[in-house]
Amino acid sequence: MIIIRKGFENKNTKIVNLEKSLLLESKEQDFERCASIHYNIHSQEIWAKPLISGTRTHPDDDYVLVFQYLTSVNFVKKLNKLKFFDIDYISLSNFSCRDKHFLSFINFSLPNKANNVVLRSSNLAKLKSSNSFISVIRNSSKVIKAVSFIEFCFNYRQLKRLMASFRHVEKIHLNYCKFSIPKVPDFSKALKDCQIGSLDFWGSGHPKLSNWVDGLGEFKNLVQGFASSSDLSLSLKMVYIRRCGIEQKEAEQIFAANQLNKVEVYGDN
């Protein structure tokens, strides 16, 4: 029995090693194809390295790739549904949500694994009338550690669905976004098994955006919604609301009133 068991173990080890080798080879091929397309368009090498282990936590220049619309749209077009290589940090900026190339990248070329994904719209994009929101939600599992949305508009239902879809990541950044939260969102079921430890609303409460200065009730609705999830209440450690017009002491009182005393709140001084 011991000899047979060892035989199975050796066979399984060989299979696992073969699978790892094939996976590594596949990742290297993805990188080489993307690098070749990038060089043909921009006459320069891609300097971002492929993510192999998936264990990186702090991106540096060797693992970061930023797409700016004016310089990268041809690259996105040339990918033509080719899967982008796994990477630590990838940023797509100034894309229109209705741009077919943006949708193609999200639906077909977004890496299978990216630790950090940053999406920045061209001008407070509204997702409710486009396929972009559905596409982002559908591919949310590919984001491993952190996701950032900058300059988007989210209605009450979208915000709830967005947080539910990315409840597995450590950090969610919703910066300079415009929210509509006329009532308390019920996150009790939506955020089950939540892993979110940090929420960043930098600038979103500005008077020209969500206007939490005059509409503090909507901010209170949001915090009360957080408290409705027992799992989020356990996982959440930090909330950033700087440049939102809410003083830190006032924000801390609102969190404390909703039994979220252990959450570190960073508001305006």
Backbone bond lengths (Angstrom), bond angles and torsions (degrees), N, CA, C in turn:
res aa  C-N    CA-C-N  psi(-1)  N-CA   C-N-CA  omega(-1)  CA-C   N-CA-C  phi
1 M - - - 1.468 - - 1.515 111.35 -
2 I 1.334 116.60 -38.20 1.456 120.65 -179.38 1.518 110.10 -66.95
3 I 1.350 116.52 -41.15 1.461 121.12 179.59 1.521 110.54 -63.35
4 I 1.342 116.20 -43.65 1.467 121.66 179.51 1.526 110.15 -62.76
5 R 1.335 116.48 -44.80 1.462 121.12 -178.81 1.525 110.28 -61.32
6 K 1.338 116.35 -43.18 1.452 119.94 179.00 1.521 111.10 -63.50
7 G 1.334 115.56 -35.28 1.460 119.74 178.13 1.520 111.21 -63.09
8 F 1.368 115.34 -43.33 1.455 120.21 177.78 1.528 111.03 -64.16
9 E 1.336 116.56 -42.21 1.459 120.91 -179.38 1.531 111.06 -62.54
10 N 1.336 116.33 -43.08 1.457 119.75 178.65 1.525 111.54 -64.04
11 K 1.344 114.88 -40.24 1.460 119.51 179.23 1.524 110.61 -65.00
12 N 1.349 116.63 -44.09 1.459 120.73 179.08 1.525 111.76 -63.64
13 T 1.330 116.15 -38.70 1.462 120.60 178.38 1.526 111.02 -61.93
14 K 1.340 116.16 -42.43 1.451 120.71 178.72 1.526 111.36 -63.80
15 I 1.334 115.38 -40.14 1.471 119.84 179.36 1.524 110.38 -64.49
16 V 1.343 116.73 -45.60 1.464 121.49 -179.99 1.525 110.40 -61.69
17 N 1.323 116.68 -44.72 1.465 120.66 179.49 1.523 111.58 -62.97
18 L 1.348 116.09 -38.24 1.464 120.32 177.92 1.523 110.65 -65.36
19 E 1.340 116.16 -43.48 1.465 120.68 178.99 1.530 110.86 -61.80
20 K 1.343 116.49 -42.10 1.465 120.34 178.27 1.519 110.98 -63.03
21 S 1.313 116.11 -40.70 1.454 121.14 179.94 1.525 111.32 -64.63
22 L 1.334 116.25 -43.16 1.466 121.04 178.71 1.516 111.25 -66.08
23 L 1.347 116.94 -39.17 1.453 121.23 178.96 1.520 110.59 -64.44
24 L 1.320 116.49 -44.54 1.462 120.84 178.65 1.520 110.80 -62.60
25 E 1.327 116.10 -42.04 1.466 120.66 178.76 1.518 110.73 -63.12
26 S 1.345 116.65 -40.88 1.464 121.15 178.91 1.525 111.10 -63.22
27 K 1.348 116.20 -42.65 1.467 120.63 179.32 1.525 111.07 -64.17
28 E 1.326 115.91 -40.49 1.460 119.96 178.97 1.525 111.01 -64.90
29 Q 1.337 116.98 -37.44 1.457 120.65 178.20 1.532 111.20 -66.99
30 D 1.353 116.45 -41.01 1.467 120.58 176.83 1.522 110.20 -58.76
31 F 1.335 115.70 -44.90 1.461 120.13 -179.36 1.531 110.99 -63.67
32 E 1.322 116.48 -45.35 1.459 120.63 -177.63 1.530 111.37 -63.10
33 R 1.341 117.45 -39.71 1.464 120.62 179.09 1.527 110.86 -65.17
34 C 1.355 116.08 -45.39 1.467 120.17 180.00 1.527 110.58 -65.18
35 A 1.326 116.66 -41.06 1.460 121.05 -179.64 1.529 110.98 -64.15
36 S 1.331 116.60 -38.46 1.463 121.40 179.59 1.533 110.87 -64.90
37 I 1.338 116.77 -44.69 1.465 121.37 178.88 1.528 109.97 -62.96
38 H 1.330 116.21 -43.81 1.465 121.25 -179.44 1.533 110.47 -62.19
39 Y 1.329 117.15 -42.41 1.464 120.60 -178.78 1.529 111.20 -66.55
40 N 1.325 117.32 -39.60 1.462 120.83 -179.77 1.522 111.94 -63.82
41 I 1.347 117.07 -29.34 1.464 121.18 -178.39 1.526 111.66 -88.63
42 H 1.326 116.27 -47.50 1.462 120.84 -172.43 1.526 114.27 -104.37
43 S 1.333 117.20 -3.66 1.467 122.24 -178.61 1.527 111.95 55.49
44 Q 1.302 116.04 35.88 1.458 120.63 175.83 1.520 109.78 -150.09
45 E 1.312 114.68 154.38 1.459 120.50 -177.59 1.528 111.02 -74.79
46 I 1.336 116.81 151.20 1.461 120.71 166.92 1.517 107.04 -76.06
47 W 1.333 116.29 121.44 1.459 118.62 -176.95 1.525 112.31 -93.76
48 A 1.330 117.81 -4.69 1.462 120.13 176.95 1.520 109.79 -79.28
49 K 1.320 116.44 137.56 1.462 121.52 -179.63 1.527 110.90 -89.79
50 P 1.327 117.66 148.15 1.469 119.71 175.59 1.521 110.92 -69.59
51 L 1.306 116.10 146.72 1.463 121.43 178.00 1.522 108.34 -83.41
52 I 1.312 117.19 116.41 1.461 121.24 -176.87 1.520 111.57 -97.26
53 S 1.328 116.88 -52.94 1.462 119.96 -173.76 1.514 113.27 -84.99
54 G 1.327 117.19 -29.17 1.457 120.50 -177.85 1.505 113.40 78.00
55 T 1.348 117.65 12.11 1.458 120.49 -175.22 1.525 113.08 -104.67
56 R 1.333 118.40 -0.96 1.459 119.55 -178.87 1.526 110.98 -66.73
57 T 1.315 116.00 145.72 1.474 120.38 -178.89 1.512 112.36 -123.33
58 H 1.338 118.15 -21.98 1.461 121.11 -178.94 1.519 109.21 -125.06
59 P 1.339 118.03 106.29 1.458 120.18 -177.02 1.528 111.80 -67.67
60 D 1.327 116.05 144.51 1.452 120.63 170.20 1.527 107.45 -127.14
61 D 1.317 116.44 -178.37 1.455 119.77 -173.25 1.522 114.03 -59.59
62 D 1.318 117.30 -24.13 1.462 119.93 -178.32 1.527 113.16 -76.89
63 Y 1.314 116.24 -12.01 1.465 118.86 -175.98 1.530 112.38 -123.10
64 V 1.322 117.15 8.96 1.461 121.89 -174.58 1.517 110.70 -108.37
65 L 1.327 116.91 135.85 1.454 120.81 173.95 1.531 108.86 -135.55
66 V 1.309 115.36 124.69 1.464 121.47 -178.12 1.522 108.77 -116.00
67 F 1.320 116.03 125.65 1.464 121.17 176.27 1.526 108.88 -100.30
68 Q 1.312 117.23 118.63 1.451 121.89 170.43 1.529 107.93 -101.10
69 Y 1.301 116.26 140.06 1.462 120.73 -171.34 1.526 113.00 -53.53
70 L 1.338 117.72 -50.70 1.455 120.18 -171.66 1.525 112.75 -67.82
71 T 1.315 117.09 -28.90 1.461 119.48 -177.02 1.520 113.22 -99.52
72 S 1.306 117.80 -12.39 1.465 119.41 -171.30 1.520 114.86 -120.76
73 V 1.323 117.90 -5.15 1.460 119.10 -175.81 1.527 111.25 -61.56
74 N 1.330 117.73 -37.19 1.465 120.03 178.96 1.518 111.27 -67.21
75 F 1.319 116.04 -35.37 1.459 120.26 177.86 1.523 110.06 -64.35
76 V 1.327 116.23 -44.85 1.466 120.86 178.88 1.523 110.34 -62.34
77 K 1.329 116.70 -40.97 1.467 120.81 178.51 1.529 111.23 -62.66
78 K 1.331 115.83 -42.65 1.461 120.34 -177.11 1.528 112.83 -71.27
79 L 1.334 116.66 -23.24 1.469 118.32 176.37 1.520 110.70 -59.64
80 N 1.349 115.21 -39.63 1.464 121.26 173.09 1.534 112.76 47.46
81 K 1.327 115.10 58.12 1.468 123.36 176.26 1.536 113.15 74.62
82 L 1.327 117.41 9.15 1.460 120.82 174.44 1.526 109.04 -74.29
83 K 1.314 117.31 132.74 1.467 122.25 179.98 1.524 110.25 -68.01
84 F 1.342 115.97 128.20 1.454 120.46 177.64 1.522 109.62 -76.20
85 F 1.322 117.24 152.14 1.459 120.38 -176.44 1.531 111.13 -72.38
86 D 1.340 116.32 150.35 1.465 121.90 178.44 1.525 109.35 -59.48
87 I 1.335 115.75 138.69 1.460 120.02 -172.66 1.518 109.65 -148.38
88 D 1.313 116.42 159.97 1.465 120.84 -179.21 1.523 111.27 -75.65
89 Y 1.340 116.77 -44.69 1.465 120.85 -172.73 1.517 108.63 -142.93
90 I 1.319 116.56 126.84 1.463 120.62 177.11 1.519 108.95 -137.68
91 S 1.324 115.76 134.46 1.461 121.27 -176.47 1.520 109.95 -127.29
92 L 1.329 115.82 131.08 1.459 121.96 174.83 1.524 107.62 -115.70
93 S 1.332 116.21 116.87 1.463 120.56 -174.72 1.523 111.39 -120.35
94 N 1.346 114.21 148.25 1.463 122.64 172.72 1.524 113.90 60.50
95 F 1.317 115.59 31.55 1.460 120.15 173.71 1.523 109.40 -93.98
96 S 1.308 116.72 139.02 1.453 120.64 171.54 1.523 108.90 -76.26
97 C 1.321 116.90 136.45 1.462 120.31 -177.91 1.522 112.53 -64.91
98 R 1.328 116.27 -20.06 1.460 119.55 179.49 1.528 111.90 -95.06
99 D 1.312 116.29 -0.76 1.457 121.07 179.19 1.529 109.50 -66.67
100 K 1.304 117.20 123.97 1.464 120.76 -176.34 1.526 111.55 -64.75
101 H 1.324 116.76 -27.70 1.459 119.56 179.51 1.523 111.08 -73.20
102 F 1.322 115.94 -36.43 1.459 120.55 175.27 1.530 109.48 -63.22
103 L 1.329 116.39 -46.44 1.464 120.90 179.58 1.526 110.98 -62.70
104 S 1.323 116.24 -39.52 1.462 120.31 179.82 1.530 110.31 -63.62
105 F 1.343 116.51 -41.19 1.457 119.48 179.89 1.524 110.59 -64.47
106 I 1.339 116.51 -45.63 1.466 120.28 -178.94 1.529 110.59 -63.73
107 N 1.320 116.82 -43.29 1.465 120.65 -174.57 1.522 114.05 -77.44
108 F 1.324 117.23 -33.07 1.463 119.45 -171.67 1.530 114.72 -121.51
109 S 1.332 118.01 -31.32 1.460 119.83 -170.60 1.520 114.42 -108.33
110 L 1.312 118.52 -8.05 1.455 120.07 177.85 1.525 108.79 -58.51
111 P 1.336 118.15 133.53 1.466 119.72 -178.13 1.527 112.70 -55.26
112 N 1.309 116.85 149.26 1.462 120.30 175.32 1.523 111.38 -64.53
113 K 1.339 114.96 -25.17 1.462 119.99 179.88 1.522 109.25 -145.09
114 A 1.330 116.31 120.26 1.460 122.04 175.57 1.524 107.30 -139.78
115 N 1.321 116.79 124.30 1.460 119.37 -178.69 1.525 112.35 -64.59
116 N 1.335 115.93 -42.29 1.466 121.05 -177.58 1.523 109.83 -131.97
117 V 1.337 116.62 127.10 1.461 121.52 177.13 1.524 108.58 -123.86
118 V 1.333 115.69 128.65 1.463 121.66 179.38 1.526 108.82 -119.12
119 L 1.328 116.77 125.51 1.462 122.43 176.79 1.520 108.41 -119.86
120 R 1.315 115.81 124.38 1.467 120.86 179.51 1.521 108.88 -126.29
121 S 1.321 116.63 120.23 1.461 120.26 -176.17 1.526 110.47 -78.25
122 S 1.319 115.57 168.66 1.459 120.29 -177.87 1.532 111.68 -76.71
123 N 1.347 117.62 -30.09 1.465 118.70 -177.76 1.526 110.42 -171.43
124 L 1.333 116.40 82.82 1.466 121.93 178.36 1.528 111.55 43.59
125 A 1.303 115.98 57.44 1.457 121.16 -176.22 1.520 111.92 -63.97
126 K 1.321 114.98 138.71 1.455 121.51 174.01 1.522 108.10 -98.23
127 L 1.302 115.84 122.67 1.460 119.80 -173.11 1.528 113.45 -91.00
128 K 1.316 117.30 -13.70 1.461 119.07 -170.74 1.522 113.41 -65.33
129 S 1.322 117.49 -25.32 1.465 119.61 -177.14 1.529 112.49 -101.59
130 S 1.319 117.50 9.97 1.467 119.90 -178.88 1.518 110.54 -125.93
131 N 1.314 115.25 173.03 1.464 120.94 177.22 1.526 111.89 -86.22
132 S 1.324 116.59 -4.97 1.459 120.31 -175.37 1.512 112.43 -61.21
133 F 1.316 116.50 -44.55 1.470 120.39 -177.26 1.527 110.31 -61.69
134 I 1.319 116.58 -45.47 1.465 121.07 179.24 1.523 109.97 -61.82
135 S 1.322 117.07 -41.13 1.465 121.14 -179.23 1.516 111.41 -64.84
136 V 1.333 116.69 -43.53 1.466 120.48 179.50 1.522 110.42 -63.64
137 I 1.319 116.44 -44.49 1.466 121.05 179.96 1.529 110.67 -62.58
138 R 1.309 116.24 -42.33 1.460 121.36 -177.38 1.529 111.79 -63.80
139 N 1.321 116.65 -28.33 1.467 121.17 -177.59 1.520 113.19 -104.38
140 S 1.314 117.48 14.67 1.464 121.58 -175.02 1.528 113.27 -62.90
141 S 1.327 117.40 -29.03 1.471 120.35 -177.52 1.523 112.54 -67.78
142 K 1.334 117.93 -14.29 1.463 121.24 179.86 1.528 111.89 -78.73
143 V 1.319 116.20 -15.96 1.464 120.81 178.50 1.525 107.94 -88.52
144 I 1.330 117.32 125.91 1.456 121.02 -170.85 1.526 113.50 -96.29
145 K 1.336 117.73 -46.16 1.461 119.18 -170.58 1.532 114.67 -116.44
146 A 1.327 118.16 -43.66 1.465 120.01 -174.29 1.519 110.76 -149.28
147 V 1.346 115.68 145.82 1.459 121.38 176.35 1.525 108.42 -133.90
148 S 1.326 115.76 141.78 1.465 121.19 -179.03 1.522 109.56 -128.35
149 F 1.325 115.31 132.73 1.462 122.45 172.33 1.523 106.88 -119.56
150 I 1.328 116.72 122.90 1.458 121.29 -176.35 1.527 109.13 -123.64
151 E 1.345 115.13 126.91 1.467 122.81 178.10 1.530 112.41 62.22
152 F 1.322 115.12 55.43 1.462 122.15 172.98 1.523 109.59 -121.09
153 C 1.309 115.54 160.59 1.461 122.10 171.98 1.523 108.34 -108.86
154 F 1.337 116.43 129.90 1.455 121.47 178.76 1.523 109.72 -128.07
155 N 1.324 115.98 129.26 1.450 117.89 173.36 1.529 109.18 -85.07
156 Y 1.314 114.76 179.82 1.464 121.88 -174.59 1.530 112.09 -56.45
157 R 1.317 117.28 -48.59 1.465 121.04 -177.10 1.520 111.97 -69.88
158 Q 1.334 117.15 -37.67 1.456 120.40 -179.37 1.526 111.88 -65.32
159 L 1.329 116.20 -41.73 1.460 119.75 179.72 1.526 110.31 -60.58
160 K 1.315 116.03 -42.42 1.463 120.85 179.39 1.526 110.76 -63.59
161 R 1.317 116.75 -44.90 1.462 120.87 -178.79 1.521 111.14 -69.44
162 L 1.331 115.95 -36.46 1.450 120.30 179.29 1.526 111.24 -61.84
163 M 1.321 116.21 -49.62 1.457 120.44 -179.50 1.525 111.41 -64.66
164 A 1.323 116.22 -35.85 1.462 119.90 178.21 1.527 111.05 -65.34
165 S 1.319 116.77 -39.49 1.467 121.19 -177.68 1.522 112.51 -70.90
166 F 1.344 116.19 -29.27 1.462 120.21 -178.47 1.529 111.35 -109.44
167 R 1.307 117.48 24.96 1.467 120.37 -178.47 1.529 112.58 -68.14
168 H 1.341 117.02 -12.79 1.466 121.13 -179.11 1.522 112.71 -85.35
169 V 1.349 119.22 -11.28 1.462 120.44 -177.51 1.531 110.53 -88.68
170 E 1.318 116.01 164.69 1.464 120.83 -178.87 1.528 112.02 -81.58
171 K 1.348 116.69 -34.82 1.462 120.25 -174.15 1.523 111.11 -135.13
172 I 1.333 115.90 136.40 1.459 122.14 172.82 1.518 107.84 -123.25
173 H 1.338 115.77 123.39 1.466 121.37 177.77 1.525 108.36 -109.08
174 L 1.311 116.67 124.40 1.464 122.96 176.20 1.526 106.32 -124.34
175 N 1.317 115.92 81.53 1.461 121.89 -170.30 1.522 112.09 -100.22
176 Y 1.316 115.18 134.62 1.460 122.43 179.13 1.532 110.84 50.87
177 C 1.311 114.64 43.03 1.467 121.41 177.21 1.524 109.86 -102.91
178 K 1.313 115.54 163.09 1.461 121.69 178.21 1.522 108.68 -116.24
179 F 1.340 115.74 121.29 1.461 121.27 -177.61 1.530 110.87 -113.38
180 S 1.298 113.92 154.10 1.465 120.95 169.58 1.520 107.03 -125.38
181 I 1.354 116.02 110.44 1.467 120.95 -176.31 1.529 108.49 -128.58
182 P 1.334 117.47 71.44 1.470 120.87 -175.19 1.524 113.97 -71.57
183 K 1.337 116.94 -15.74 1.466 120.52 178.55 1.521 109.47 -143.93
184 V 1.305 116.33 169.76 1.465 121.45 -177.32 1.530 110.19 -72.19
185 P 1.331 117.90 120.57 1.467 119.64 177.37 1.531 110.62 -74.64
186 D 1.300 116.32 136.36 1.469 121.13 179.51 1.524 108.93 -92.81
187 F 1.327 115.54 103.82 1.456 121.16 -179.84 1.526 112.79 -97.45
188 S 1.315 117.85 6.78 1.467 121.19 -172.05 1.528 112.61 -57.34
189 K 1.316 118.08 -39.76 1.462 122.39 179.13 1.531 111.35 -99.01
190 A 1.325 116.14 -33.92 1.462 121.06 -175.53 1.522 112.57 -63.76
191 L 1.336 117.74 -30.99 1.459 121.18 -176.55 1.524 112.68 -109.96
192 K 1.299 116.02 32.62 1.461 120.60 175.74 1.532 109.29 -65.52
193 D 1.342 116.72 138.44 1.465 122.75 -177.75 1.530 111.93 61.61
194 C 1.310 115.69 33.03 1.461 122.21 -177.52 1.528 111.53 -68.81
195 Q 1.343 116.15 140.37 1.466 122.24 177.79 1.528 112.32 -116.32
196 I 1.311 117.64 5.50 1.465 121.89 -174.69 1.529 110.40 -66.24
197 G 1.326 115.64 122.13 1.459 119.97 179.38 1.515 112.88 -107.49
198 S 1.341 116.82 -18.77 1.461 120.81 -176.00 1.522 110.52 -143.51
199 L 1.343 115.34 134.22 1.467 122.31 175.54 1.520 107.80 -125.32
200 D 1.318 116.20 130.89 1.465 120.53 -177.15 1.525 109.47 -124.17
201 F 1.341 115.99 116.61 1.465 121.94 179.99 1.527 111.09 -111.86
202 W 1.314 116.98 30.08 1.455 122.66 -175.86 1.541 111.34 -47.41
203 G 1.334 116.27 119.24 1.455 122.52 174.74 1.519 116.21 78.99
204 S 1.332 117.91 -10.19 1.470 119.62 -174.52 1.524 113.10 -70.94
205 G 1.342 116.91 -22.57 1.462 119.53 179.19 1.507 114.14 -87.90
206 H 1.331 117.17 6.38 1.469 122.20 -179.18 1.524 110.64 -57.08
207 P 1.351 117.37 145.56 1.476 120.89 -179.01 1.523 114.40 -52.74
208 K 1.335 118.29 -30.31 1.459 120.40 179.98 1.529 112.92 -84.67
209 L 1.339 115.68 -3.20 1.461 119.73 179.68 1.529 109.61 -117.12
210 S 1.332 117.80 -109.16 1.473 119.53 -178.59 1.526 112.36 -75.18
211 N 1.331 116.72 -19.00 1.464 123.45 176.52 1.526 112.70 54.42
212 W 1.335 114.85 60.14 1.460 119.54 176.62 1.521 111.98 -75.39
213 V 1.330 116.55 -9.46 1.463 120.38 176.76 1.524 109.93 -65.05
214 D 1.332 116.29 -49.73 1.465 121.17 179.18 1.532 111.85 -95.11
215 G 1.343 116.04 -19.59 1.466 119.76 -178.10 1.511 111.28 -114.68
216 L 1.339 115.94 53.87 1.463 120.19 -177.41 1.533 111.65 -60.60
217 G 1.328 116.48 -25.48 1.465 120.76 179.80 1.512 112.50 -58.83
218 E 1.328 117.20 -36.42 1.468 120.09 179.90 1.528 110.77 -69.81
219 F 1.330 116.54 -36.01 1.461 119.25 175.70 1.527 110.02 -65.59
220 K 1.326 116.72 -40.74 1.464 120.60 177.84 1.526 110.54 -63.08
221 N 1.334 116.70 -38.31 1.469 120.38 176.40 1.527 110.59 -59.43
222 L 1.313 115.33 -41.98 1.470 120.48 -178.88 1.527 110.76 -63.43
223 V 1.326 116.59 -47.29 1.460 120.75 -179.32 1.527 110.86 -64.08
224 Q 1.325 116.38 -40.83 1.467 120.05 177.64 1.528 110.30 -63.10
225 G 1.323 115.71 -34.35 1.462 119.92 176.73 1.521 111.17 -65.27
226 F 1.347 116.68 -40.39 1.462 119.69 176.40 1.531 110.67 -57.46
227 A 1.316 115.01 -42.92 1.470 120.77 -177.22 1.524 112.53 -67.14
228 S 1.342 116.32 -19.64 1.467 119.28 -179.63 1.525 112.19 -71.60
229 S 1.336 116.93 -15.48 1.467 121.07 179.26 1.520 109.19 -102.28
230 S 1.308 117.09 114.94 1.466 120.79 178.39 1.527 110.88 -66.42
231 D 1.336 116.97 -33.85 1.467 120.42 -179.40 1.526 111.27 -70.71
232 L 1.341 117.65 -42.00 1.461 120.60 177.00 1.527 110.32 -65.68
233 S 1.325 116.61 -37.88 1.464 120.60 178.78 1.525 111.27 -59.64
234 L 1.336 116.69 -31.07 1.463 120.97 179.48 1.527 112.09 -82.71
235 S 1.329 117.40 -36.86 1.469 120.65 -174.12 1.528 113.21 -85.77
236 L 1.337 116.95 -30.01 1.458 120.46 -172.59 1.526 111.66 -71.51
237 K 1.334 116.06 125.38 1.462 121.63 -178.50 1.529 112.64 -114.15
238 M 1.347 116.99 -35.70 1.466 120.46 -174.73 1.528 111.00 -139.10
239 V 1.337 115.56 142.01 1.459 122.14 173.94 1.534 107.91 -134.06
240 Y 1.326 115.94 127.39 1.455 121.39 -179.75 1.532 109.52 -107.45
241 I 1.325 116.76 124.01 1.473 121.14 178.55 1.528 110.16 -132.41
242 R 1.316 115.57 36.05 1.459 119.14 178.78 1.530 110.53 -70.95
243 R 1.333 114.60 150.90 1.460 122.75 -176.55 1.526 111.92 59.59
244 C 1.318 115.10 31.05 1.470 120.72 177.50 1.524 110.99 -112.60
245 G 1.335 116.76 1.80 1.461 120.21 177.54 1.514 114.51 78.35
246 I 1.331 117.29 13.39 1.471 121.38 179.83 1.523 108.48 -116.10
247 E 1.322 116.23 122.80 1.457 119.89 179.71 1.522 110.19 -68.97
248 Q 1.303 115.17 148.58 1.461 120.68 -174.59 1.528 112.08 -58.89
249 K 1.334 117.80 -43.12 1.467 120.70 -178.89 1.529 111.05 -61.67
250 E 1.330 115.52 -42.04 1.466 119.88 179.10 1.530 110.29 -64.64
251 A 1.333 116.79 -41.67 1.462 121.09 179.11 1.524 110.72 -63.82
252 E 1.333 116.46 -41.94 1.464 120.61 179.36 1.521 110.85 -62.07
253 Q 1.325 116.91 -38.15 1.463 120.84 178.56 1.527 111.43 -64.81
254 I 1.318 116.07 -38.47 1.470 120.52 179.67 1.525 110.03 -66.80
255 F 1.327 116.92 -42.35 1.460 120.29 177.89 1.518 110.84 -65.98
256 A 1.323 117.22 -41.15 1.462 121.37 179.95 1.526 110.90 -64.16
257 A 1.319 116.74 -37.16 1.464 121.23 179.59 1.525 111.52 -64.80
258 N 1.325 116.17 -19.00 1.470 121.15 179.40 1.532 111.94 -109.04
259 Q 1.326 115.59 23.76 1.473 122.87 176.98 1.532 112.35 58.34
260 L 1.337 115.39 35.77 1.452 120.48 175.97 1.530 109.23 -115.16
261 N 1.323 115.17 43.74 1.473 121.73 -175.71 1.508 113.50 -62.65
262 K 1.333 117.44 -30.32 1.463 120.45 -175.42 1.529 113.56 -79.12
263 V 1.316 117.03 -8.92 1.462 121.35 179.13 1.520 109.78 -78.17
264 E 1.325 117.06 127.25 1.459 121.14 175.48 1.524 108.40 -81.05
265 V 1.337 116.03 121.48 1.452 122.14 -176.86 1.520 109.45 -108.90
266 Y 1.321 116.23 131.27 1.459 121.15 179.87 1.531 108.36 -118.73
267 G 1.333 115.26 100.29 1.456 120.89 -179.98 1.510 110.63 -112.65
268 D 1.333 116.71 -164.74 1.461 121.78 178.72 1.529 110.21 -76.58
269 N 1.298 116.35 145.00 1.464 120.82 179.27 1.534 110.75 -82.44
